[in-house]
Amino acid sequence: MTERNSPSDDTIDFGYREVRREEKAGMVRQVFDSVAPRYDLMNDLMSLGLHRAWKSAFVAAIGASPREALLDLAGGTGDISFRALEAGAGRVILSDINPSMLQVAQGRALDRGHATRLAFLCADAEQLPLPDRSVEKVSIAFGLRNCTDKPAVLREARRVLRPGGRFHCLEFSRVEVAALAPLYDAWSFQVLPRLGARIARDAESYQYLAESIRMFPDQESLAAMMREAGLERVAHRNLSGGIVAIHTGWRL
């Protein structure tokens, strides 16, 4: 399952639709504006609670220490940032392009007492307003597939990493257990939009989210993109039969 090629450099996928490249970011922003208030509840329903285990495994893989700064790209409502702080990260920058998601994250951070070690950055992951070699770890969880220019995000992640720093990506991937595939398709395209309609009153956004998963590069394709961006010692680990995968790469 490799990413579908656009018919020209002027268009790109938005789920199963082709849209003009300059339109995608705004369309994705509208999706997350819509789902932000119920995003955490919907994550539980969408994944049957599995996203919590996936995120725990991801934060354990990141392993940020008190001496390290973590840049959490597409940090959304803060799940990865909060877990990293609770696991011992010294400083976390929670970055997201969507102000509605950051607003939810800021409220959650205050409730959890994380405000002092957490910085918020409203920024496009394709053009980060951060210096070269400024952080030890970069993470992105369930966000890379929504970016218009994925290679640019990977290049930016490498740019802001210090030598010896590591990039971590948690993302939906290609199911590699044959028995899971039909069940997963039925859940994604029949159940998920109905849940979106009932819980968030927005079936269309959740239809897009399901389609965006299918359009995302598979494990080997993403690993190749990471190498092309200059990351080294690239590796991946499947979770739940390949429904999601953790990819890692170093700046050496």
Disulfide bonds with the S-S distance in Angstrom:
none
